[in-house]
Amino acid sequence: MAHNMEAQLQVNEHKGNWRKEHHEFLQREMERNAEVLKYELAKDDVDRHEITIRCANIANFAMMIADNEGASL
């Protein structure tokens, strides 16, 4: 999963650093990806590649929120 997350970060590297993004934007993007994932999982003929992309994106947005707003455990 970590490899998939890194691959998706590289795909979107042109968008810049997430540290300047407000948590509400990051949360909306995470939720948007979750909706696409939900739709994909409900299909009879699922696209396993799309499922992996959406899961990696969701994990990345969660990581960005934790990086910007959270604290070390």
PDB file of N, CA, C, O and CB in Angstrom:
ATOM      1  N   MET A   1       0.824  -1.197   0.000  1.00  0.00           N
ATOM      2  CA  MET A   1       0.000   0.000   0.000  1.00  0.00           C
ATOM      3  C   MET A   1       0.865   1.256   0.000  1.00  0.00           C
ATOM      4  O   MET A   1       0.544   2.231  -0.680  1.00  0.00           O
ATOM      5  CB  MET A   1      -0.935   0.000   1.206  1.00  0.00           C
ATOM      6  N   ALA A   2       1.954   1.239   0.755  1.00  0.00           N
ATOM      7  CA  ALA A   2       2.835   2.405   0.805  1.00  0.00           C
ATOM      8  C   ALA A   2       3.386   2.722  -0.583  1.00  0.00           C
ATOM      9  O   ALA A   2       3.521   3.890  -0.947  1.00  0.00           O
ATOM     10  CB  ALA A   2       3.991   2.167   1.795  1.00  0.00           C
ATOM     11  N   HIS A   3       3.704   1.684  -1.359  1.00  0.00           N
ATOM     12  CA  HIS A   3       4.181   1.897  -2.732  1.00  0.00           C
ATOM     13  C   HIS A   3       3.100   2.575  -3.567  1.00  0.00           C
ATOM     14  O   HIS A   3       3.393   3.501  -4.324  1.00  0.00           O
ATOM     15  CB  HIS A   3       4.596   0.553  -3.383  1.00  0.00           C
ATOM     16  N   ASN A   4       1.865   2.129  -3.438  1.00  0.00           N
ATOM     17  CA  ASN A   4       0.752   2.725  -4.190  1.00  0.00           C
ATOM     18  C   ASN A   4       0.515   4.174  -3.778  1.00  0.00           C
ATOM     19  O   ASN A   4       0.228   5.026  -4.618  1.00  0.00           O
ATOM     20  CB  ASN A   4      -0.529   1.909  -3.981  1.00  0.00           C
ATOM     21  N   MET A   5       0.637   4.447  -2.483  1.00  0.00           N
ATOM     22  CA  MET A   5       0.478   5.822  -2.003  1.00  0.00           C
ATOM     23  C   MET A   5       1.555   6.717  -2.600  1.00  0.00           C
ATOM     24  O   MET A   5       1.265   7.819  -3.065  1.00  0.00           O
ATOM     25  CB  MET A   5       0.533   5.873  -0.461  1.00  0.00           C
ATOM     26  N   GLU A   6       2.801   6.243  -2.588  1.00  0.00           N
ATOM     27  CA  GLU A   6       3.907   7.021  -3.154  1.00  0.00           C
ATOM     28  C   GLU A   6       3.718   7.229  -4.646  1.00  0.00           C
ATOM     29  O   GLU A   6       3.988   8.316  -5.158  1.00  0.00           O
ATOM     30  CB  GLU A   6       5.245   6.327  -2.888  1.00  0.00           C
ATOM     31  N   ALA A   7       3.257   6.203  -5.352  1.00  0.00           N
ATOM     32  CA  ALA A   7       3.020   6.331  -6.793  1.00  0.00           C
ATOM     33  C   ALA A   7       1.973   7.408  -7.076  1.00  0.00           C
ATOM     34  O   ALA A   7       2.130   8.194  -8.010  1.00  0.00           O
ATOM     35  CB  ALA A   7       2.569   4.981  -7.388  1.00  0.00           C
ATOM     36  N   GLN A   8       0.919   7.448  -6.284  1.00  0.00           N
ATOM     37  CA  GLN A   8      -0.125   8.457  -6.482  1.00  0.00           C
ATOM     38  C   GLN A   8       0.377   9.854  -6.123  1.00  0.00           C
ATOM     39  O   GLN A   8      -0.013  10.832  -6.760  1.00  0.00           O
ATOM     40  CB  GLN A   8      -1.361   8.115  -5.644  1.00  0.00           C
ATOM     41  N   LEU A   9       1.230   9.955  -5.119  1.00  0.00           N
ATOM     42  CA  LEU A   9       1.828  11.253  -4.797  1.00  0.00           C
ATOM     43  C   LEU A   9       2.664  11.748  -5.976  1.00  0.00           C
ATOM     44  O   LEU A   9       2.636  12.934  -6.304  1.00  0.00           O
ATOM     45  CB  LEU A   9       2.701  11.155  -3.516  1.00  0.00           C
ATOM     46  N   GLN A  10       3.399  10.850  -6.605  1.00  0.00           N
ATOM     47  CA  GLN A  10       4.219  11.227  -7.752  1.00  0.00           C
ATOM     48  C   GLN A  10       3.357  11.644  -8.943  1.00  0.00           C
ATOM     49  O   GLN A  10       3.696  12.597  -9.645  1.00  0.00           O
ATOM     50  CB  GLN A  10       5.134  10.071  -8.149  1.00  0.00           C
ATOM     51  N   VAL A  11       2.252  10.947  -9.176  1.00  0.00           N
ATOM     52  CA  VAL A  11       1.334  11.302 -10.263  1.00  0.00           C
ATOM     53  C   VAL A  11       0.816  12.725 -10.082  1.00  0.00           C
ATOM     54  O   VAL A  11       0.627  13.456 -11.054  1.00  0.00           O
ATOM     55  CB  VAL A  11       0.154  10.309 -10.323  1.00  0.00           C
ATOM     56  N   ASN A  12       0.593  13.106  -8.841  1.00  0.00           N
ATOM     57  CA  ASN A  12      -0.004  14.414  -8.541  1.00  0.00           C
ATOM     58  C   ASN A  12       1.016  15.452  -8.071  1.00  0.00           C
ATOM     59  O   ASN A  12       0.639  16.504  -7.556  1.00  0.00           O
ATOM     60  CB  ASN A  12      -1.071  14.254  -7.487  1.00  0.00           C
ATOM     61  N   GLU A  13       2.294  15.160  -8.245  1.00  0.00           N
ATOM     62  CA  GLU A  13       3.346  16.054  -7.763  1.00  0.00           C
ATOM     63  C   GLU A  13       3.246  17.456  -8.363  1.00  0.00           C
ATOM     64  O   GLU A  13       3.642  18.434  -7.729  1.00  0.00           O
ATOM     65  CB  GLU A  13       4.703  15.464  -8.077  1.00  0.00           C
ATOM     66  N   HIS A  14       2.724  17.551  -9.570  1.00  0.00           N
ATOM     67  CA  HIS A  14       2.600  18.854 -10.243  1.00  0.00           C
ATOM     68  C   HIS A  14       1.642  19.799  -9.510  1.00  0.00           C
ATOM     69  O   HIS A  14       1.639  21.001  -9.775  1.00  0.00           O
ATOM     70  CB  HIS A  14       2.120  18.655 -11.680  1.00  0.00           C
ATOM     71  N   LYS A  15       0.843  19.272  -8.603  1.00  0.00           N
ATOM     72  CA  LYS A  15      -0.125  20.097  -7.878  1.00  0.00           C
ATOM     73  C   LYS A  15       0.516  20.861  -6.722  1.00  0.00           C
ATOM     74  O   LYS A  15      -0.111  21.743  -6.137  1.00  0.00           O
ATOM     75  CB  LYS A  15      -1.255  19.232  -7.353  1.00  0.00           C
ATOM     76  N   GLY A  16       1.744  20.530  -6.396  1.00  0.00           N
ATOM     77  CA  GLY A  16       2.446  21.248  -5.342  1.00  0.00           C
ATOM     78  C   GLY A  16       2.309  20.592  -3.982  1.00  0.00           C
ATOM     79  O   GLY A  16       1.744  19.507  -3.843  1.00  0.00           O
ATOM     80  N   ASN A  17       2.839  21.274  -2.990  1.00  0.00           N
ATOM     81  CA  ASN A  17       2.892  20.765  -1.629  1.00  0.00           C
ATOM     82  C   ASN A  17       1.543  20.908  -0.931  1.00  0.00           C
ATOM     83  O   ASN A  17       0.838  21.898  -1.128  1.00  0.00           O
ATOM     84  CB  ASN A  17       3.973  21.489  -0.838  1.00  0.00           C
ATOM     85  N   TRP A  18       1.192  19.927  -0.123  1.00  0.00           N
ATOM     86  CA  TRP A  18      -0.095  19.938   0.585  1.00  0.00           C
ATOM     87  C   TRP A  18      -0.071  20.795   1.836  1.00  0.00           C
ATOM     88  O   TRP A  18      -1.127  21.067   2.407  1.00  0.00           O
ATOM     89  CB  TRP A  18      -0.494  18.533   0.955  1.00  0.00           C
ATOM     90  N   ARG A  19       1.091  21.226   2.276  1.00  0.00           N
ATOM     91  CA  ARG A  19       1.181  21.987   3.528  1.00  0.00           C
ATOM     92  C   ARG A  19       0.435  23.313   3.462  1.00  0.00           C
ATOM     93  O   ARG A  19       0.056  23.860   4.498  1.00  0.00           O
ATOM     94  CB  ARG A  19       2.631  22.243   3.874  1.00  0.00           C
ATOM     95  N   LYS A  20       0.221  23.833   2.265  1.00  0.00           N
ATOM     96  CA  LYS A  20      -0.498  25.102   2.119  1.00  0.00           C
ATOM     97  C   LYS A  20      -2.009  24.906   2.017  1.00  0.00           C
ATOM     98  O   LYS A  20      -2.764  25.878   2.017  1.00  0.00           O
ATOM     99  CB  LYS A  20       0.002  25.843   0.893  1.00  0.00           C
ATOM    100  N   GLU A  21      -2.446  23.659   1.931  1.00  0.00           N
ATOM    101  CA  GLU A  21      -3.869  23.371   1.739  1.00  0.00           C
ATOM    102  C   GLU A  21      -4.623  23.373   3.067  1.00  0.00           C
ATOM    103  O   GLU A  21      -4.128  22.871   4.076  1.00  0.00           O
ATOM    104  CB  GLU A  21      -4.047  22.021   1.039  1.00  0.00           C
ATOM    105  N   HIS A  22      -5.806  23.935   3.049  1.00  0.00           N
ATOM    106  CA  HIS A  22      -6.665  23.946   4.230  1.00  0.00           C
ATOM    107  C   HIS A  22      -7.227  22.544   4.444  1.00  0.00           C
ATOM    108  O   HIS A  22      -7.495  21.816   3.488  1.00  0.00           O
ATOM    109  CB  HIS A  22      -7.817  24.989   4.080  1.00  0.00           C
ATOM    110  N   HIS A  23      -7.399  22.180   5.705  1.00  0.00           N
ATOM    111  CA  HIS A  23      -7.893  20.829   6.013  1.00  0.00           C
ATOM    112  C   HIS A  23      -9.269  20.561   5.404  1.00  0.00           C
ATOM    113  O   HIS A  23      -9.580  19.412   5.090  1.00  0.00           O
ATOM    114  CB  HIS A  23      -7.957  20.628   7.525  1.00  0.00           C
ATOM    115  N   GLU A  24     -10.094  21.584   5.230  1.00  0.00           N
ATOM    116  CA  GLU A  24     -11.414  21.364   4.627  1.00  0.00           C
ATOM    117  C   GLU A  24     -11.284  20.928   3.169  1.00  0.00           C
ATOM    118  O   GLU A  24     -12.042  20.072   2.713  1.00  0.00           O
ATOM    119  CB  GLU A  24     -12.269  22.642   4.720  1.00  0.00           C
ATOM    120  N   PHE A  25     -10.339  21.503   2.436  1.00  0.00           N
ATOM    121  CA  PHE A  25     -10.097  21.083   1.055  1.00  0.00           C
ATOM    122  C   PHE A  25      -9.621  19.635   1.030  1.00  0.00           C
ATOM    123  O   PHE A  25     -10.125  18.826   0.250  1.00  0.00           O
ATOM    124  CB  PHE A  25      -9.057  22.006   0.373  1.00  0.00           C
ATOM    125  N   LEU A  26      -8.653  19.308   1.879  1.00  0.00           N
ATOM    126  CA  LEU A  26      -8.117  17.946   1.911  1.00  0.00           C
ATOM    127  C   LEU A  26      -9.204  16.943   2.289  1.00  0.00           C
ATOM    128  O   LEU A  26      -9.266  15.850   1.727  1.00  0.00           O
ATOM    129  CB  LEU A  26      -6.943  17.854   2.902  1.00  0.00           C
ATOM    130  N   GLN A  27     -10.058  17.313   3.236  1.00  0.00           N
ATOM    131  CA  GLN A  27     -11.146  16.432   3.649  1.00  0.00           C
ATOM    132  C   GLN A  27     -12.140  16.230   2.512  1.00  0.00           C
ATOM    133  O   GLN A  27     -12.593  15.108   2.283  1.00  0.00           O
ATOM    134  CB  GLN A  27     -11.859  17.001   4.880  1.00  0.00           C
ATOM    135  N   ARG A  28     -12.484  17.296   1.800  1.00  0.00           N
ATOM    136  CA  ARG A  28     -13.406  17.171   0.653  1.00  0.00           C
ATOM    137  C   ARG A  28     -12.830  16.238  -0.408  1.00  0.00           C
ATOM    138  O   ARG A  28     -13.549  15.408  -0.964  1.00  0.00           O
ATOM    139  CB  ARG A  28     -13.695  18.560   0.033  1.00  0.00           C
ATOM    140  N   GLU A  29     -11.547  16.372  -0.686  1.00  0.00           N
ATOM    141  CA  GLU A  29     -10.912  15.504  -1.678  1.00  0.00           C
ATOM    142  C   GLU A  29     -10.897  14.049  -1.212  1.00  0.00           C
ATOM    143  O   GLU A  29     -11.103  13.134  -2.010  1.00  0.00           O
ATOM    144  CB  GLU A  29      -9.483  15.979  -1.963  1.00  0.00           C
ATOM    145  N   MET A  30     -10.655  13.841   0.077  1.00  0.00           N
ATOM    146  CA  MET A  30     -10.691  12.488   0.624  1.00  0.00           C
ATOM    147  C   MET A  30     -12.101  11.899   0.486  1.00  0.00           C
ATOM    148  O   MET A  30     -12.260  10.745   0.091  1.00  0.00           O
ATOM    149  CB  MET A  30     -10.245  12.490   2.107  1.00  0.00           C
ATOM    150  N   GLU A  31     -13.107  12.691   0.811  1.00  0.00           N
ATOM    151  CA  GLU A  31     -14.498  12.237   0.709  1.00  0.00           C
ATOM    152  C   GLU A  31     -14.906  12.001  -0.739  1.00  0.00           C
ATOM    153  O   GLU A  31     -15.648  11.061  -1.025  1.00  0.00           O
ATOM    154  CB  GLU A  31     -15.438  13.257   1.352  1.00  0.00           C
ATOM    155  N   ARG A  32     -14.429  12.843  -1.661  1.00  0.00           N
ATOM    156  CA  ARG A  32     -14.735  12.660  -3.087  1.00  0.00           C
ATOM    157  C   ARG A  32     -14.154  11.330  -3.566  1.00  0.00           C
ATOM    158  O   ARG A  32     -14.821  10.587  -4.286  1.00  0.00           O
ATOM    159  CB  ARG A  32     -14.170  13.842  -3.936  1.00  0.00           C
ATOM    160  N   ASN A  33     -12.932  11.031  -3.178  1.00  0.00           N
ATOM    161  CA  ASN A  33     -12.330   9.756  -3.547  1.00  0.00           C
ATOM    162  C   ASN A  33     -13.068   8.586  -2.914  1.00  0.00           C
ATOM    163  O   ASN A  33     -13.189   7.526  -3.528  1.00  0.00           O
ATOM    164  CB  ASN A  33     -10.867   9.726  -3.140  1.00  0.00           C
ATOM    165  N   ALA A  34     -13.565   8.766  -1.691  1.00  0.00           N
ATOM    166  CA  ALA A  34     -14.333   7.711  -1.023  1.00  0.00           C
ATOM    167  C   ALA A  34     -15.640   7.440  -1.759  1.00  0.00           C
ATOM    168  O   ALA A  34     -16.075   6.291  -1.847  1.00  0.00           O
ATOM    169  CB  ALA A  34     -14.620   8.096   0.436  1.00  0.00           C
ATOM    170  N   GLU A  35     -16.266   8.483  -2.286  1.00  0.00           N
ATOM    171  CA  GLU A  35     -17.500   8.299  -3.057  1.00  0.00           C
ATOM    172  C   GLU A  35     -17.228   7.533  -4.354  1.00  0.00           C
ATOM    173  O   GLU A  35     -18.004   6.655  -4.734  1.00  0.00           O
ATOM    174  CB  GLU A  35     -18.142   9.662  -3.374  1.00  0.00           C
ATOM    175  N   VAL A  36     -16.138   7.863  -5.024  1.00  0.00           N
ATOM    176  CA  VAL A  36     -15.772   7.134  -6.249  1.00  0.00           C
ATOM    177  C   VAL A  36     -15.468   5.679  -5.903  1.00  0.00           C
ATOM    178  O   VAL A  36     -15.860   4.770  -6.635  1.00  0.00           O
ATOM    179  CB  VAL A  36     -14.542   7.798  -6.952  1.00  0.00           C
ATOM    180  N   LEU A  37     -14.774   5.457  -4.793  1.00  0.00           N
ATOM    181  CA  LEU A  37     -14.484   4.092  -4.350  1.00  0.00           C
ATOM    182  C   LEU A  37     -15.772   3.328  -4.068  1.00  0.00           C
ATOM    183  O   LEU A  37     -15.921   2.180  -4.486  1.00  0.00           O
ATOM    184  CB  LEU A  37     -13.596   4.109  -3.096  1.00  0.00           C
ATOM    185  N   LYS A  38     -16.691   3.957  -3.369  1.00  0.00           N
ATOM    186  CA  LYS A  38     -17.986   3.332  -3.053  1.00  0.00           C
ATOM    187  C   LYS A  38     -18.710   2.935  -4.332  1.00  0.00           C
ATOM    188  O   LYS A  38     -19.242   1.829  -4.432  1.00  0.00           O
ATOM    189  CB  LYS A  38     -18.868   4.291  -2.217  1.00  0.00           C
ATOM    190  N   TYR A  39     -18.732   3.843  -5.317  1.00  0.00           N
ATOM    191  CA  TYR A  39     -19.365   3.563  -6.605  1.00  0.00           C
ATOM    192  C   TYR A  39     -18.677   2.386  -7.299  1.00  0.00           C
ATOM    193  O   TYR A  39     -19.342   1.488  -7.814  1.00  0.00           O
ATOM    194  CB  TYR A  39     -19.326   4.812  -7.509  1.00  0.00           C
ATOM    195  N   GLU A  40     -17.364   2.395  -7.309  1.00  0.00           N
ATOM    196  CA  GLU A  40     -16.607   1.338  -7.993  1.00  0.00           C
ATOM    197  C   GLU A  40     -16.846  -0.016  -7.339  1.00  0.00           C
ATOM    198  O   GLU A  40     -17.001  -1.023  -8.031  1.00  0.00           O
ATOM    199  CB  GLU A  40     -15.104   1.662  -7.991  1.00  0.00           C
ATOM    200  N   LEU A  41     -16.876  -0.045  -6.014  1.00  0.00           N
ATOM    201  CA  LEU A  41     -17.078  -1.308  -5.304  1.00  0.00           C
ATOM    202  C   LEU A  41     -18.477  -1.878  -5.507  1.00  0.00           C
ATOM    203  O   LEU A  41     -18.679  -3.085  -5.375  1.00  0.00           O
ATOM    204  CB  LEU A  41     -16.822  -1.115  -3.829  1.00  0.00           C
ATOM    205  N   ALA A  42     -19.439  -1.024  -5.826  1.00  0.00           N
ATOM    206  CA  ALA A  42     -20.825  -1.478  -6.018  1.00  0.00           C
ATOM    207  C   ALA A  42     -21.074  -2.046  -7.412  1.00  0.00           C
ATOM    208  O   ALA A  42     -22.105  -2.675  -7.650  1.00  0.00           O
ATOM    209  CB  ALA A  42     -21.784  -0.330  -5.766  1.00  0.00           C
ATOM    210  N   LYS A  43     -20.146  -1.832  -8.326  1.00  0.00           N
ATOM    211  CA  LYS A  43     -20.326  -2.307  -9.696  1.00  0.00           C
ATOM    212  C   LYS A  43     -20.153  -3.817  -9.773  1.00  0.00           C
ATOM    213  O   LYS A  43     -19.437  -4.413  -8.968  1.00  0.00           O
ATOM    214  CB  LYS A  43     -19.336  -1.613 -10.639  1.00  0.00           C
ATOM    215  N   ASP A  44     -20.814  -4.429 -10.748  1.00  0.00           N
ATOM    216  CA  ASP A  44     -20.631  -5.866 -10.971  1.00  0.00           C
ATOM    217  C   ASP A  44     -19.250  -6.164 -11.550  1.00  0.00           C
ATOM    218  O   ASP A  44     -18.628  -7.168 -11.206  1.00  0.00           O
ATOM    219  CB  ASP A  44     -21.720  -6.403 -11.908  1.00  0.00           C
ATOM    220  N   ASP A  45     -18.781  -5.289 -12.426  1.00  0.00           N
ATOM    221  CA  ASP A  45     -17.488  -5.472 -13.089  1.00  0.00           C
ATOM    222  C   ASP A  45     -16.519  -4.404 -12.571  1.00  0.00           C
ATOM    223  O   ASP A  45     -16.254  -3.410 -13.247  1.00  0.00           O
ATOM    224  CB  ASP A  45     -17.635  -5.389 -14.652  1.00  0.00           C
ATOM    225  N   VAL A  46     -16.000  -4.628 -11.368  1.00  0.00           N
ATOM    226  CA  VAL A  46     -15.161  -3.618 -10.733  1.00  0.00           C
ATOM    227  C   VAL A  46     -13.828  -3.487 -11.450  1.00  0.00           C
ATOM    228  O   VAL A  46     -13.323  -4.438 -12.046  1.00  0.00           O
ATOM    229  CB  VAL A  46     -14.934  -3.959  -9.264  1.00  0.00           C
ATOM    230  N   ASP A  47     -13.273  -2.288 -11.377  1.00  0.00           N
ATOM    231  CA  ASP A  47     -11.946  -2.003 -11.914  1.00  0.00           C
ATOM    232  C   ASP A  47     -10.978  -2.009 -10.730  1.00  0.00           C
ATOM    233  O   ASP A  47     -10.911  -1.046  -9.966  1.00  0.00           O
ATOM    234  CB  ASP A  47     -11.910  -0.619 -12.695  1.00  0.00           C
ATOM    235  N   ARG A  48     -10.242  -3.088 -10.590  1.00  0.00           N
ATOM    236  CA  ARG A  48      -9.361  -3.264  -9.437  1.00  0.00           C
ATOM    237  C   ARG A  48      -8.265  -2.189  -9.397  1.00  0.00           C
ATOM    238  O   ARG A  48      -7.842  -1.774  -8.317  1.00  0.00           O
ATOM    239  CB  ARG A  48      -8.726  -4.662  -9.468  1.00  0.00           C
ATOM    240  N   HIS A  49      -7.818  -1.749 -10.546  1.00  0.00           N
ATOM    241  CA  HIS A  49      -6.821  -0.674 -10.621  1.00  0.00           C
ATOM    242  C   HIS A  49      -7.409   0.619 -10.057  1.00  0.00           C
ATOM    243  O   HIS A  49      -6.752   1.316  -9.285  1.00  0.00           O
ATOM    244  CB  HIS A  49      -6.346  -0.461 -12.088  1.00  0.00           C
ATOM    245  N   GLU A  50      -8.635   0.935 -10.438  1.00  0.00           N
ATOM    246  CA  GLU A  50      -9.310   2.138  -9.936  1.00  0.00           C
ATOM    247  C   GLU A  50      -9.517   2.059  -8.425  1.00  0.00           C
ATOM    248  O   GLU A  50      -9.375   3.065  -7.730  1.00  0.00           O
ATOM    249  CB  GLU A  50     -10.663   2.330 -10.644  1.00  0.00           C
ATOM    250  N   ILE A  51      -9.848   0.892  -7.919  1.00  0.00           N
ATOM    251  CA  ILE A  51     -10.020   0.700  -6.483  1.00  0.00           C
ATOM    252  C   ILE A  51      -8.713   1.005  -5.751  1.00  0.00           C
ATOM    253  O   ILE A  51      -8.720   1.685  -4.725  1.00  0.00           O
ATOM    254  CB  ILE A  51     -10.489  -0.742  -6.179  1.00  0.00           C
ATOM    255  N   THR A  52      -7.607   0.510  -6.268  1.00  0.00           N
ATOM    256  CA  THR A  52      -6.307   0.761  -5.647  1.00  0.00           C
ATOM    257  C   THR A  52      -5.953   2.238  -5.689  1.00  0.00           C
ATOM    258  O   THR A  52      -5.451   2.783  -4.706  1.00  0.00           O
ATOM    259  CB  THR A  52      -5.219  -0.056  -6.339  1.00  0.00           C
ATOM    260  N   ILE A  53      -6.208   2.894  -6.817  1.00  0.00           N
ATOM    261  CA  ILE A  53      -5.941   4.333  -6.935  1.00  0.00           C
ATOM    262  C   ILE A  53      -6.729   5.097  -5.886  1.00  0.00           C
ATOM    263  O   ILE A  53      -6.170   5.935  -5.179  1.00  0.00           O
ATOM    264  CB  ILE A  53      -6.296   4.846  -8.349  1.00  0.00           C
ATOM    265  N   ARG A  54      -8.018   4.817  -5.779  1.00  0.00           N
ATOM    266  CA  ARG A  54      -8.860   5.555  -4.825  1.00  0.00           C
ATOM    267  C   ARG A  54      -8.437   5.297  -3.392  1.00  0.00           C
ATOM    268  O   ARG A  54      -8.416   6.222  -2.581  1.00  0.00           O
ATOM    269  CB  ARG A  54     -10.327   5.175  -5.003  1.00  0.00           C
ATOM    270  N   CYS A  55      -8.097   4.045  -3.060  1.00  0.00           N
ATOM    271  CA  CYS A  55      -7.637   3.745  -1.695  1.00  0.00           C
ATOM    272  C   CYS A  55      -6.334   4.476  -1.391  1.00  0.00           C
ATOM    273  O   CYS A  55      -6.165   5.003  -0.291  1.00  0.00           O
ATOM    274  CB  CYS A  55      -7.447   2.225  -1.508  1.00  0.00           C
ATOM    275  N   ALA A  56      -5.417   4.516  -2.343  1.00  0.00           N
ATOM    276  CA  ALA A  56      -4.157   5.237  -2.147  1.00  0.00           C
ATOM    277  C   ALA A  56      -4.419   6.730  -1.978  1.00  0.00           C
ATOM    278  O   ALA A  56      -3.812   7.376  -1.123  1.00  0.00           O
ATOM    279  CB  ALA A  56      -3.200   4.994  -3.332  1.00  0.00           C
ATOM    280  N   ASN A  57      -5.314   7.276  -2.785  1.00  0.00           N
ATOM    281  CA  ASN A  57      -5.640   8.703  -2.658  1.00  0.00           C
ATOM    282  C   ASN A  57      -6.252   9.015  -1.298  1.00  0.00           C
ATOM    283  O   ASN A  57      -5.892  10.008  -0.666  1.00  0.00           O
ATOM    284  CB  ASN A  57      -6.602   9.132  -3.770  1.00  0.00           C
ATOM    285  N   ILE A  58      -7.179   8.167  -0.847  1.00  0.00           N
ATOM    286  CA  ILE A  58      -7.810   8.375   0.464  1.00  0.00           C
ATOM    287  C   ILE A  58      -6.747   8.349   1.558  1.00  0.00           C
ATOM    288  O   ILE A  58      -6.735   9.208   2.440  1.00  0.00           O
ATOM    289  CB  ILE A  58      -8.897   7.293   0.736  1.00  0.00           C
ATOM    290  N   ALA A  59      -5.863   7.368   1.500  1.00  0.00           N
ATOM    291  CA  ALA A  59      -4.802   7.262   2.498  1.00  0.00           C
ATOM    292  C   ALA A  59      -3.874   8.479   2.443  1.00  0.00           C
ATOM    293  O   ALA A  59      -3.442   8.984   3.480  1.00  0.00           O
ATOM    294  CB  ALA A  59      -3.997   5.969   2.286  1.00  0.00           C
ATOM    295  N   ASN A  60      -3.571   8.943   1.233  1.00  0.00           N
ATOM    296  CA  ASN A  60      -2.705  10.123   1.100  1.00  0.00           C
ATOM    297  C   ASN A  60      -3.358  11.373   1.663  1.00  0.00           C
ATOM    298  O   ASN A  60      -2.700  12.158   2.345  1.00  0.00           O
ATOM    299  CB  ASN A  60      -2.344  10.351  -0.360  1.00  0.00           C
ATOM    300  N   PHE A  61      -4.641  11.569   1.387  1.00  0.00           N
ATOM    301  CA  PHE A  61      -5.307  12.746   1.939  1.00  0.00           C
ATOM    302  C   PHE A  61      -5.383  12.668   3.453  1.00  0.00           C
ATOM    303  O   PHE A  61      -5.243  13.691   4.125  1.00  0.00           O
ATOM    304  CB  PHE A  61      -6.708  12.894   1.352  1.00  0.00           C
ATOM    305  N   ALA A  62      -5.600  11.486   4.009  1.00  0.00           N
ATOM    306  CA  ALA A  62      -5.595  11.321   5.462  1.00  0.00           C
ATOM    307  C   ALA A  62      -4.210  11.637   6.022  1.00  0.00           C
ATOM    308  O   ALA A  62      -4.092  12.283   7.063  1.00  0.00           O
ATOM    309  CB  ALA A  62      -6.019   9.886   5.850  1.00  0.00           C
ATOM    310  N   MET A  63      -3.166  11.182   5.332  1.00  0.00           N
ATOM    311  CA  MET A  63      -1.793  11.468   5.755  1.00  0.00           C
ATOM    312  C   MET A  63      -1.527  12.968   5.707  1.00  0.00           C
ATOM    313  O   MET A  63      -0.886  13.506   6.610  1.00  0.00           O
ATOM    314  CB  MET A  63      -0.779  10.714   4.865  1.00  0.00           C
ATOM    315  N   MET A  64      -2.006  13.654   4.670  1.00  0.00           N
ATOM    316  CA  MET A  64      -1.803  15.097   4.543  1.00  0.00           C
ATOM    317  C   MET A  64      -2.480  15.853   5.688  1.00  0.00           C
ATOM    318  O   MET A  64      -1.908  16.784   6.253  1.00  0.00           O
ATOM    319  CB  MET A  64      -2.340  15.593   3.193  1.00  0.00           C
ATOM    320  N   ILE A  65      -3.703  15.440   6.020  1.00  0.00           N
ATOM    321  CA  ILE A  65      -4.420  16.072   7.131  1.00  0.00           C
ATOM    322  C   ILE A  65      -3.661  15.848   8.436  1.00  0.00           C
ATOM    323  O   ILE A  65      -3.489  16.779   9.223  1.00  0.00           O
ATOM    324  CB  ILE A  65      -5.863  15.515   7.243  1.00  0.00           C
ATOM    325  N   ALA A  66      -3.210  14.628   8.664  1.00  0.00           N
ATOM    326  CA  ALA A  66      -2.451  14.333   9.882  1.00  0.00           C
ATOM    327  C   ALA A  66      -1.143  15.113   9.907  1.00  0.00           C
ATOM    328  O   ALA A  66      -0.734  15.602  10.960  1.00  0.00           O
ATOM    329  CB  ALA A  66      -2.169  12.826   9.990  1.00  0.00           C
ATOM    330  N   ASP A  67      -0.492  15.232   8.770  1.00  0.00           N
ATOM    331  CA  ASP A  67       0.770  15.958   8.689  1.00  0.00           C
ATOM    332  C   ASP A  67       0.574  17.438   8.999  1.00  0.00           C
ATOM    333  O   ASP A  67       1.389  18.051   9.687  1.00  0.00           O
ATOM    334  CB  ASP A  67       1.391  15.788   7.304  1.00  0.00           C
ATOM    335  N   ASN A  68      -0.512  18.004   8.485  1.00  0.00           N
ATOM    336  CA  ASN A  68      -0.778  19.443   8.677  1.00  0.00           C
ATOM    337  C   ASN A  68      -1.399  19.761  10.031  1.00  0.00           C
ATOM    338  O   ASN A  68      -1.075  20.785  10.632  1.00  0.00           O
ATOM    339  CB  ASN A  68      -1.692  19.948   7.582  1.00  0.00           C
ATOM    340  N   GLU A  69      -2.283  18.903  10.516  1.00  0.00           N
ATOM    341  CA  GLU A  69      -3.120  19.248  11.672  1.00  0.00           C
ATOM    342  C   GLU A  69      -2.853  18.390  12.911  1.00  0.00           C
ATOM    343  O   GLU A  69      -3.198  18.785  14.025  1.00  0.00           O
ATOM    344  CB  GLU A  69      -4.569  19.123  11.294  1.00  0.00           C
ATOM    345  N   GLY A  70      -2.250  17.236  12.726  1.00  0.00           N
ATOM    346  CA  GLY A  70      -2.102  16.291  13.824  1.00  0.00           C
ATOM    347  C   GLY A  70      -0.795  16.454  14.594  1.00  0.00           C
ATOM    348  O   GLY A  70      -0.052  17.417  14.403  1.00  0.00           O
ATOM    349  N   ALA A  71      -0.541  15.489  15.464  1.00  0.00           N
ATOM    350  CA  ALA A  71       0.683  15.448  16.271  1.00  0.00           C
ATOM    351  C   ALA A  71       1.238  14.037  16.217  1.00  0.00           C
ATOM    352  O   ALA A  71       0.510  13.089  15.924  1.00  0.00           O
ATOM    353  CB  ALA A  71       0.413  15.889  17.751  1.00  0.00           C
ATOM    354  N   SER A  72       2.510  13.897  16.496  1.00  0.00           N
ATOM    355  CA  SER A  72       3.149  12.580  16.525  1.00  0.00           C
ATOM    356  C   SER A  72       2.553  11.724  17.640  1.00  0.00           C
ATOM    357  O   SER A  72       2.200  12.228  18.706  1.00  0.00           O
ATOM    358  CB  SER A  72       4.677  12.719  16.714  1.00  0.00           C
ATOM    359  N   LEU A  73       2.449  10.449  17.380  1.00  0.00           N
ATOM    360  CA  LEU A  73       1.934   9.525  18.402  1.00  0.00           C
ATOM    361  C   LEU A  73       3.047   9.045  19.299  1.00  0.00           C
ATOM    362  O   LEU A  73       2.806   8.262  20.217  1.00  0.00           O
ATOM    363  CB  LEU A  73       1.237   8.328  17.753  1.00  0.00           C
TER     364      LEU A  73
END
